[in-house]
Structure formats: C-alpha cells, structure tokens
C-alpha cells in the first residue's frame, strides 16, 4: 500500500510539473507576439515579372501596419523578344518640347520604298514639329540581304525598331505588343500613340488638332467596330477556328488600319497583353480584348476609316485617315494637300 501511494504521488507531481512548465511557455509565447506585433510584415515569396507590381492589401492601426501579398497574376503571353535594331533616342526632348504624338507604322521589313515615301510625305511633319515623332516597327526578315539593308537604313534615319520574332501576317499582334513595350519604355510621358499601317495616308496636323480638342484619356480612338463575329469559313482571309476564339461576338474594337492610344494606358495595355492569350487579329486583340481587360474606352472618331478614300487633297483635307493607298496615291494626296491654292 505504501509503495502504491508513493507511486501515485510521483505521477501526480510529474503531471503537475508538465502542466506548470507548459503554462509558463504559453505565457512567454503570447508575451513575445504582443511585443513584436508592430513589426509584422508579410512579403511575397515570388518576385513580380518586369514592371508588374505585386498586388497587396494593407491593414493599418494606430500602432501597426500589416501588408499581405496577394497572388501574382500568371503571365500567359510574356513578350521576351530581343531587339535586333533599337533606336531609343527617338523620344528625347527637342527644343525643350515633350512628345505629344508618337507615330508607329507597322510595316514589313522589305518595304523600303514605303518607308521612304512616308518619311517624305505625311510622316515628314517630324522634321519641323518636335511634338511629333515617327518610328517603323518590324519583325525579323527571312533574308540576310534585307537584314543588312535594314541596318544601313537604320543608321541613316534612326527610326527603325526591329524585334527578333518572325515578321509575318499572323504575327501582327506581336508587332503591336512590341509597339506598346517600346513606347512605355522609351517614350515615357507621351500623350498619344498612333498605330498605322503602311498603306494609310494620315493627315497628321488635322489629327493633332482633333486630339488637342478632345483631350481624351483612358481611351483607344479610331474607327469603331461593334457586333463583329468570328469568321468560321476556312476560305476567308480572316478565318478563325471556333476553338481559337470561343465567344460568339468580338468585343468592340477599333480598326487596325489606324488608331490612337491615349498615353496614360500604354503600359496598362502592355501588361494586359501579358495576361491575355495571344490572338492573331491585331485590332481585336489590342483594342478589343486587352482594352476590355483594363476597362478602357473604345472611342469612335469617324475621321478615321478603313475604306479607300479618293486620293485627292480635297478628300483628305477634312479627315484623319484613309486606307488602301498606293505609293503614287500617297504622294499625290501629299502634293495636293500641301498646295495653299487648293480649291475644294
């Protein structure tokens, strides 16, 4: 009996000691948390890609601020192409003047004559108006001789931007994403960016006047298309298989022949493109899908058009653009629209 009592007493003392020790440890842990609570900071374990800021939520009190990182969005279309030709001085300040309008002509590498005509006609405004700058965007040609000629052309004019994706009709969306990336990186603070095809005539002074009158922000401006549907006919130039685009209707978008992006959303559109699967129709992709993702406006201005206007100075004097012009058309329109004695 005595031995049993001693054994029970020992077990009770042992349990009591464990409970006492556990209570002391819990007390000091609580004290330590309270003492250091003001310094708590939760940071993301994955660094964001390029310029994408990690989204956070902040909770503040009088004595503490806690920052909790939200998941970083997954990149589905990273634009990691390197520059083959890069002219990063285009948007440098001239005569103490910032860039108001950056003109970006998307053009095939082999279209040397087209670039020459644009530089000497409607693009020549850059020679006397420091508010306007001009670049030509191209992808990589399949011909080494063309590439050598491009390097020589770039050294002469300093207005060519070339990335190392293959230049093709199906890669036009890549070319427009390249435009966004270059503009946000090397033309920071630009007020507006004009994207134009090389068969367009652009009445640049008229366009600048329209933009200064409208002063639009958070917008893409051009010839608005609404209610357009994917074309599922394999014989069509714009054939889009149903598995490539599952929605019944495209979002409202601006004709890719020429449109203007307000400068405040250039970087937003680029980052939206990183989060949006690439779609081969450039205007639907940039001004429809990516624009919709950032909740920017699709702003109609019917001074833009994707149809062929009569190639005369009178037809172009009161408008912004016309499409499907030959090089002879562009030069004829330019001569006439420059004539101070033109009677319309």
C-alpha positions in Angstrom: 0.0 0.0 0.0 2.8 2.4 0.9 4.6 1.7 -2.3 1.4 2.3 -4.3 0.8 5.6 -2.6 4.3 6.8 -3.3 3.9 5.8 -7.0 0.6 7.7 -7.3 2.1 10.8 -5.7 5.1 10.7 -8.0 2.8 10.5 -11.0 0.7 13.4 -9.8 3.8 15.6 -9.2 5.0 14.7 -12.7 1.8 15.7 -14.4 1.6 18.9 -12.3 5.2 19.8 -13.3 4.4 19.3 -17.0 1.3 21.4 -16.8 3.1 24.2 -15.0 6.0 24.2 -17.5 3.6 24.3 -20.4 1.7 27.2 -18.9 4.9 29.2 -18.5 5.9 28.5 -22.1 2.5 29.6 -23.5 2.6 32.8 -21.4 6.0 33.8 -22.8 5.0 33.0 -26.4 1.9 35.2 -26.0 4.1 38.0 -24.5 6.6 37.7 -27.4 3.8 38.0 -30.0 2.3 41.1 -28.4 5.7 42.7 -28.0 6.7 42.3 -31.7 3.3 42.6 -33.4 4.1 46.2 -34.6 6.9 44.9 -36.8 5.0 42.2 -38.7 5.4 42.4 -42.5 4.3 39.7 -44.9 6.1 39.9 -48.2 5.6 37.8 -51.4 7.8 34.9 -51.9 7.6 35.3 -55.7 9.0 38.4 -57.3 6.7 40.0 -60.0 7.8 39.9 -63.6 9.2 43.1 -65.2 7.1 46.1 -64.2 4.1 44.3 -62.8 3.5 45.5 -59.2 2.6 42.8 -56.7 -1.0 43.4 -55.6 -1.3 43.9 -51.8 -3.8 44.7 -49.1 -2.8 46.9 -46.2 -4.4 46.8 -42.8 -3.4 49.7 -40.5 -4.0 50.6 -36.9 -2.6 53.2 -34.6 0.5 51.1 -33.7 0.8 48.6 -36.5 0.7 48.1 -40.3 0.4 44.7 -41.8 1.0 44.1 -45.6 -0.3 40.8 -47.0 0.7 39.9 -50.6 -2.0 38.6 -52.9 -1.1 36.1 -55.6 0.9 37.5 -58.5 -1.0 37.1 -61.8 0.3 34.4 -64.1 1.9 35.5 -67.4 0.3 33.7 -70.4 2.0 35.9 -73.1 5.3 37.2 -71.9 6.9 39.4 -74.6 10.6 38.4 -74.2 11.9 39.2 -77.7 15.2 40.9 -78.0 15.9 44.0 -80.2 17.9 43.5 -83.4 17.7 47.2 -84.2 16.9 49.6 -81.5 16.8 53.4 -81.7 16.0 54.6 -78.1 16.7 58.3 -78.6 13.5 59.0 -80.8 11.6 60.5 -77.9 14.3 62.6 -76.4 13.2 66.1 -75.6 13.8 68.5 -78.5 13.8 72.3 -78.1 12.6 71.7 -74.6 9.4 70.1 -76.0 7.9 66.8 -74.8 6.4 64.3 -77.2 2.7 64.8 -77.9 2.2 62.2 -80.6 4.3 59.1 -81.3 3.6 57.7 -84.8 4.2 53.9 -85.1 4.0 52.5 -88.6 3.8 48.7 -88.6 5.5 47.6 -91.8 7.1 44.7 -93.5 11.0 44.6 -93.5 11.2 44.6 -97.3 9.0 47.6 -97.8 11.9 50.1 -98.1 10.1 52.3 -100.7 7.0 52.6 -98.4 9.2 53.9 -95.6 10.9 56.3 -97.9 7.5 57.7 -99.2 6.1 58.0 -95.7 9.2 59.9 -94.5 8.9 62.3 -97.4 5.1 62.8 -97.3 2.8 62.7 -94.3 5.5 61.5 -91.9 7.7 64.4 -92.7 5.9 66.5 -90.1 8.6 65.3 -87.6 11.2 67.4 -89.4 9.5 70.7 -88.2 7.2 69.7 -85.4 9.1 68.5 -82.3 5.9 67.4 -80.7 5.6 64.5 -83.2 7.9 61.6 -83.6 8.0 58.6 -86.0 9.1 55.0 -85.8 8.8 52.0 -88.1 8.1 48.6 -86.3 9.3 45.4 -88.0 10.0 41.8 -87.2 12.9 39.7 -88.4 13.1 39.0 -92.2 14.0 35.6 -93.6 16.5 37.2 -95.9 20.0 38.1 -94.8 20.4 40.7 -97.6 17.3 42.5 -96.4 18.7 42.5 -92.8 21.9 44.1 -93.9 20.0 46.8 -95.8 17.8 47.4 -92.7 20.9 48.1 -90.6 22.1 50.6 -93.2 18.7 52.2 -93.3 18.6 52.5 -89.6 22.0 54.1 -89.4 20.8 56.7 -91.9 17.4 57.6 -90.4 17.4 56.3 -86.8 13.7 55.4 -86.9 13.5 51.6 -87.2 12.7 49.3 -84.3 13.2 45.6 -85.0 12.5 42.6 -82.7 13.6 39.1 -83.3 10.2 37.4 -83.9 9.4 36.3 -87.5 7.7 39.1 -89.4 4.5 37.6 -90.9 0.8 38.4 -91.3 0.0 36.0 -88.4 2.4 37.8 -86.1 0.9 41.3 -86.4 -0.3 41.1 -82.8 3.3 40.5 -81.7 4.3 43.7 -83.6 1.6 45.7 -81.9 2.7 44.4 -78.5 6.2 45.4 -79.4 4.9 48.9 -80.1 3.4 49.1 -76.6 6.5 47.8 -74.9 8.8 50.2 -76.8 6.5 53.2 -76.2 6.2 52.6 -72.5 9.9 52.0 -72.1 11.5 54.6 -74.4 8.7 57.2 -74.8 7.6 57.7 -71.3 5.2 60.6 -70.8 3.9 60.6 -74.4 0.4 62.0 -74.7 -0.8 59.8 -77.6 0.4 56.9 -79.7 -0.8 56.4 -83.3 -0.6 52.9 -84.8 -0.9 53.0 -88.6 -0.4 50.6 -91.5 1.9 51.5 -94.3 -0.9 51.8 -96.9 -2.5 54.6 -94.9 -2.4 58.3 -95.5 -2.6 60.2 -92.2 -3.5 63.9 -92.1 -1.2 64.4 -89.1 -1.8 68.1 -88.5 -5.6 67.5 -88.6 -5.2 64.6 -86.2 -3.2 66.6 -83.7 -5.8 69.3 -83.8 -8.6 66.7 -83.1 -6.6 65.2 -80.2 -5.9 68.6 -78.6 -9.6 69.4 -78.9 -10.8 66.1 -77.4 -8.1 65.6 -74.8 -9.1 62.0 -74.2 -7.7 59.7 -71.5 -8.2 56.0 -70.8 -9.2 55.6 -74.4 -8.4 54.0 -77.7 -9.7 56.2 -80.6 -10.4 55.3 -84.2 -13.0 53.6 -86.5 -15.2 51.6 -84.1 -16.5 48.2 -84.9 -19.2 46.6 -82.8 -21.0 43.3 -83.1 -18.4 41.7 -85.3 -18.4 37.9 -85.2 -15.5 35.4 -85.8 -15.4 34.1 -89.4 -15.5 30.3 -89.4 -15.2 29.9 -93.2 -11.8 28.3 -94.0 -11.8 30.1 -97.3 -11.7 33.5 -95.7 -8.5 35.6 -95.1 -9.8 36.2 -91.6 -10.7 32.6 -90.9 -10.7 31.9 -87.1 -11.4 28.3 -85.9 -14.0 28.1 -83.2 -11.5 26.6 -80.7 -9.3 29.6 -81.2 -12.0 32.1 -80.1 -14.9 30.7 -78.2 -17.1 33.8 -77.7 -19.8 34.4 -80.2 -19.0 38.1 -80.8 -15.8 40.1 -80.6 -15.7 42.9 -78.1 -16.0 46.4 -79.5 -12.7 47.2 -81.2 -11.0 49.9 -83.4 -9.9 49.1 -87.0 -6.3 48.2 -87.0 -5.6 50.3 -90.1 -5.1 53.3 -87.8 -6.0 54.0 -84.2 -4.7 56.2 -81.4 -4.0 55.1 -77.8 -4.0 57.7 -75.0 -0.6 57.7 -73.3 -2.0 57.0 -69.9 -2.9 53.4 -70.8 0.0 52.4 -73.0 1.7 50.5 -70.2 -1.6 49.1 -68.9 -2.4 47.7 -72.3 1.1 46.1 -72.5 0.6 44.4 -69.1 -2.9 43.3 -70.1 -1.3 41.6 -73.2 0.9 39.6 -70.8 -2.2 38.3 -69.1 -4.2 37.7 -72.3 -3.6 34.7 -74.6 -2.3 36.0 -77.9 -4.9 36.3 -80.6 -3.8 36.7 -84.2 -6.2 39.5 -85.3 -4.2 42.5 -84.0 -7.0 45.0 -83.7 -9.4 42.6 -82.0 -6.5 41.6 -79.6 -5.1 45.1 -78.7 -8.1 47.4 -78.9 -10.8 44.7 -78.1 -9.5 42.0 -75.7 -6.7 43.8 -74.0 -8.6 47.1 -73.8 -11.6 45.3 -72.3 -9.3 43.8 -69.6 -8.2 47.2 -68.4 -11.7 48.7 -68.7 -10.6 51.5 -71.2 -12.9 53.2 -73.6 -13.3 52.4 -77.3 -13.8 55.9 -78.6 -15.2 56.3 -82.1 -14.0 59.1 -84.4 -15.2 58.7 -88.0 -12.4 60.9 -89.3 -10.6 57.5 -89.3 -11.7 55.0 -91.9 -10.6 51.5 -93.2 -12.0 52.2 -96.7 -10.3 53.8 -99.7 -10.9 57.5 -100.0 -10.5 59.3 -103.3 -6.7 60.0 -103.5 -7.0 63.8 -103.6 -6.1 66.6 -101.3 -9.7 67.7 -101.1 -10.8 64.3 -99.9 -8.2 64.3 -97.1 -8.3 67.9 -96.0 -11.2 67.5 -93.5 -10.4 63.9 -92.3 -7.8 62.0 -90.4 -7.0 58.9 -92.5 -7.8 56.7 -95.5 -6.8 53.2 -96.3 -5.6 51.1 -99.2 -3.5 53.7 -100.9 -0.7 53.0 -103.4 2.6 54.9 -103.1 1.5 57.0 -106.0 -1.8 57.8 -104.2 0.1 58.9 -101.1 2.4 61.2 -103.0 -0.4 62.7 -105.0 -2.5 63.4 -101.9 0.5 64.9 -100.2 1.3 67.3 -103.1 -2.3 68.5 -103.3 -3.0 68.8 -99.6 0.2 70.9 -99.3 -0.9 73.3 -102.0 -2.1 76.6 -100.4 -4.1 77.4 -103.6 -6.0 74.1 -103.5 -9.7 74.8 -104.2 -12.2 72.2 -103.0 
